[in-house]
């Protein structure tokens, strides 16, 4: 009986691991596609980003 429980526990663990790996692969693909779209649209202006984060054109 203990062997059956251990087998089922192993199957559940493998299923969770495969599901997690599949989700990570899918998320990586989504992020990659969005990066390509951003690159095709000219990317991001770091000057603009710095202004948003620091303000005053980066001057104090």
C-alpha positions as CSV (number, residue, x, y, z in Angstrom):
1,X,0.0,0.0,0.0
2,X,2.8,2.4,0.8
3,X,4.3,1.8,-2.6
4,X,1.0,2.9,-4.3
5,X,0.9,6.1,-2.2
6,X,4.5,6.9,-3.0
7,X,3.8,6.3,-6.8
8,X,0.8,8.6,-6.7
9,X,2.7,11.2,-4.8
10,X,5.5,11.0,-7.4
11,X,3.0,11.4,-10.3
12,X,1.5,14.4,-8.7
13,X,4.9,16.0,-8.1
14,X,5.9,15.3,-11.8
15,X,2.6,16.8,-13.0
16,X,3.2,20.0,-10.9
17,X,6.8,20.2,-12.1
18,X,5.8,19.8,-15.8
19,X,3.0,22.4,-15.4
20,X,5.4,24.9,-13.8
21,X,8.0,24.4,-16.5
22,X,5.3,24.8,-19.2
23,X,4.1,28.0,-17.7
24,X,7.6,29.4,-17.5
25,X,8.3,28.5,-21.1
26,X,5.0,30.2,-22.2
27,X,5.8,33.3,-20.1
28,X,9.2,33.5,-21.7
29,X,7.7,33.3,-25.1
30,X,5.2,36.1,-24.3
31,X,7.9,38.4,-22.9
32,X,10.1,37.7,-26.0
33,X,7.3,38.6,-28.4
34,X,6.6,41.8,-26.5
35,X,10.4,42.7,-26.6
36,X,10.4,42.2,-30.3
37,X,7.4,44.5,-30.7
38,X,9.0,47.2,-28.5
39,X,12.2,46.9,-30.4
40,X,10.4,47.3,-33.7
41,X,8.7,50.5,-32.4
42,X,12.0,52.1,-31.6
43,X,12.5,50.8,-28.0
44,X,12.6,53.1,-25.1
45,X,14.3,56.5,-24.6
46,X,16.5,56.2,-21.5
47,X,16.5,60.0,-21.3
48,X,12.7,59.9,-21.0
49,X,13.0,57.1,-18.4
50,X,15.5,59.1,-16.4
51,X,13.2,62.1,-16.4
52,X,10.3,60.0,-15.2
53,X,12.4,58.5,-12.4
54,X,14.5,61.5,-11.3
55,X,12.6,64.5,-12.7
56,X,14.2,67.9,-13.6
57,X,16.0,66.3,-16.5
58,X,18.3,64.5,-14.1
59,X,19.6,67.8,-12.6
60,X,19.4,68.7,-9.0
